[in-house]
């Protein structure tokens, strides 16, 4: 008998294009994963609508509904944990997880960054890469930790910087690479497993 598909919880804050790529991939049983829930920090976003159209349970945990960021973090941890995920994917989720979340779920949570870490962390990776004048940038998939885009690197994809690039054109090409990297790597993590040893992440047994 084949192993049960890995259980994915995906967290979103916006349109959910990376979520859609994962949903499409999971439609193939050979992919080895199933999205069992989609969570968000905002109501009425396309990411939640995508999940609902796919028949995937959703939940919303809004910061403003809690008395502190710490209470929100605890509630998010409880909501995600309730779905017993094998892997949590932050797919455009625009909140930093904290002291409750990280010990419980940090080592099974991955996020993407639109630059080649450790270069250009933060909100403006494509802009910062373009302003610095690099010839190659890209995207990074990493295990979430308590820093900003500082976690152990799972995968990276390079994207050339063209002479006529704008921030928008460069970011769009990075997004294409990011979706492909995310789908491929999450599938491998689901099918083969992974280990984290310090800053080294190894896919497979």
Legacy VTK file of the C-alpha trace (Angstrom):
# vtk DataFile Version 3.0
C-alpha trace
ASCII
DATASET POLYDATA
POINTS 205 float
0.000 0.000 0.000
1.206 3.508 -0.768
1.763 5.932 2.086
-0.962 8.400 2.922
-0.410 11.823 1.361
1.384 14.386 3.509
-0.986 16.805 5.210
-0.393 20.436 4.166
-1.743 23.519 5.895
-1.257 26.655 3.797
-1.392 30.175 5.269
-2.241 33.120 3.007
-2.842 36.866 3.189
-3.843 37.748 -0.366
-4.560 36.384 -3.813
-3.200 32.909 -3.169
-1.462 32.213 -6.473
1.103 29.975 -4.765
-1.745 28.245 -2.951
-3.441 27.606 -6.287
-0.255 26.085 -7.673
-0.144 23.720 -4.690
-3.827 22.846 -5.021
-3.308 22.041 -8.696
-0.281 19.873 -7.917
-2.097 18.019 -5.137
-4.822 17.005 -7.593
-2.354 14.402 -8.893
-2.173 11.491 -6.400
1.468 10.947 -7.382
2.358 14.346 -5.913
2.116 12.844 -2.439
0.437 15.698 -0.566
-3.011 17.032 0.232
-3.982 20.541 1.352
-6.106 19.835 4.441
-6.709 23.462 5.475
-6.047 27.039 4.433
-5.707 29.762 7.050
-5.515 33.528 6.748
-5.021 36.643 8.832
-7.663 38.565 6.827
-11.256 37.992 5.734
-12.605 38.160 2.192
-9.429 37.448 0.243
-9.022 35.487 -2.954
-6.773 32.952 -1.252
-9.674 31.838 0.962
-12.010 31.799 -2.028
-9.604 29.513 -3.891
-9.631 27.104 -0.966
-13.409 27.162 -0.701
-13.798 26.459 -4.421
-11.487 23.475 -3.973
-13.517 22.191 -1.028
-10.700 22.779 1.464
-11.566 23.875 5.047
-10.558 27.436 5.919
-9.999 29.480 9.055
-9.210 33.132 9.794
-7.169 34.405 12.744
-7.089 38.217 12.715
-4.615 40.082 14.893
-7.206 42.732 15.770
-9.463 40.107 17.362
-6.900 39.430 20.121
-5.681 41.513 23.025
-2.035 41.066 22.078
0.182 39.745 19.322
1.167 36.928 21.691
-2.452 35.834 22.119
-2.899 35.914 18.348
0.207 33.793 17.895
-1.128 31.248 20.379
-4.473 31.110 18.617
-2.809 30.647 15.243
-0.716 27.828 16.684
-3.820 26.084 18.012
-5.725 26.460 14.737
-2.885 25.107 12.606
-2.057 22.303 15.026
-5.668 21.112 15.033
-5.253 19.941 11.438
-2.215 17.789 12.358
-0.032 19.037 9.495
3.057 17.278 8.233
4.113 20.551 6.593
2.920 24.151 6.852
3.487 26.463 3.889
3.415 30.246 4.291
2.218 31.272 0.833
2.235 35.065 0.882
1.354 35.111 4.588
2.271 38.601 5.744
2.648 38.062 9.489
5.638 36.885 11.514
4.947 33.866 13.711
6.240 33.990 17.254
7.030 32.408 20.594
4.059 30.023 20.719
4.197 28.988 17.095
7.886 28.348 16.573
8.483 25.662 19.237
5.342 23.808 18.165
5.459 24.105 14.380
8.559 26.011 13.301
10.561 23.023 12.073
7.740 21.907 9.762
6.943 25.399 8.427
8.451 26.811 5.236
8.232 30.216 3.609
9.457 31.816 0.395
11.465 34.995 -0.113
11.895 36.766 -3.501
15.694 36.977 -3.314
18.654 34.657 -2.876
19.069 34.534 0.889
20.951 35.740 2.815
20.979 38.720 0.426
18.211 41.333 0.464
15.955 40.202 3.330
12.708 41.948 4.155
9.767 43.311 2.227
11.583 44.668 -0.845
13.893 41.925 -2.101
13.417 42.563 -5.853
13.778 46.331 -5.461
16.860 46.014 -3.298
18.496 43.546 -5.707
17.803 45.830 -8.671
19.127 48.915 -6.866
22.280 47.074 -5.808
22.993 46.178 -9.413
23.252 42.396 -9.110
23.208 40.408 -12.345
21.462 37.388 -10.818
18.790 37.209 -8.149
16.042 34.685 -7.517
14.009 33.169 -4.724
14.521 31.063 -1.626
12.454 28.476 0.232
13.463 28.297 3.881
12.464 26.795 7.210
10.861 29.484 9.351
12.742 30.717 12.408
12.554 33.801 14.635
14.302 36.079 12.143
13.209 37.832 8.960
14.014 35.538 6.000
16.878 33.991 7.976
15.854 30.324 8.276
17.746 27.292 7.009
17.555 27.146 3.219
15.594 24.303 1.636
15.834 25.340 -2.032
16.810 28.269 -4.240
16.139 29.236 -7.848
18.106 31.835 -9.801
16.608 34.506 -12.036
18.780 36.724 -14.267
18.438 40.487 -13.968
17.923 42.066 -17.387
19.275 45.501 -18.280
15.778 46.894 -18.888
14.165 45.358 -15.806
11.876 47.364 -13.566
11.064 46.233 -10.051
7.722 44.985 -11.358
9.084 43.020 -14.314
11.824 41.456 -12.214
9.400 40.530 -9.441
7.009 38.893 -11.914
9.778 36.654 -13.255
10.845 35.815 -9.717
7.251 34.820 -8.911
7.222 32.371 -11.824
10.391 30.735 -10.529
9.079 30.826 -6.981
5.893 28.919 -7.828
7.811 26.230 -9.697
10.365 25.899 -6.880
7.648 25.755 -4.227
5.616 23.066 -5.978
8.627 20.919 -6.806
10.234 21.177 -3.365
7.069 20.744 -1.293
6.326 17.634 -3.352
9.757 16.235 -2.619
9.422 17.038 1.081
6.056 15.280 1.127
7.240 12.185 -0.707
10.804 11.853 0.566
10.885 13.639 3.922
13.578 16.050 5.077
15.975 16.702 7.921
17.308 19.950 9.373
20.796 19.851 10.845
21.792 23.332 11.943
21.658 25.382 8.762
21.742 22.347 6.485
18.469 20.999 5.105
18.543 17.645 3.360
15.694 16.220 1.332
15.146 12.489 1.419
16.028 9.785 3.919
LINES 1 206
205 0 1 2 3 4 5 6 7 8 9 10 11 12 13 14 15 16 17 18 19 20 21 22 23 24 25 26 27 28 29 30 31 32 33 34 35 36 37 38 39 40 41 42 43 44 45 46 47 48 49 50 51 52 53 54 55 56 57 58 59 60 61 62 63 64 65 66 67 68 69 70 71 72 73 74 75 76 77 78 79 80 81 82 83 84 85 86 87 88 89 90 91 92 93 94 95 96 97 98 99 100 101 102 103 104 105 106 107 108 109 110 111 112 113 114 115 116 117 118 119 120 121 122 123 124 125 126 127 128 129 130 131 132 133 134 135 136 137 138 139 140 141 142 143 144 145 146 147 148 149 150 151 152 153 154 155 156 157 158 159 160 161 162 163 164 165 166 167 168 169 170 171 172 173 174 175 176 177 178 179 180 181 182 183 184 185 186 187 188 189 190 191 192 193 194 195 196 197 198 199 200 201 202 203 204
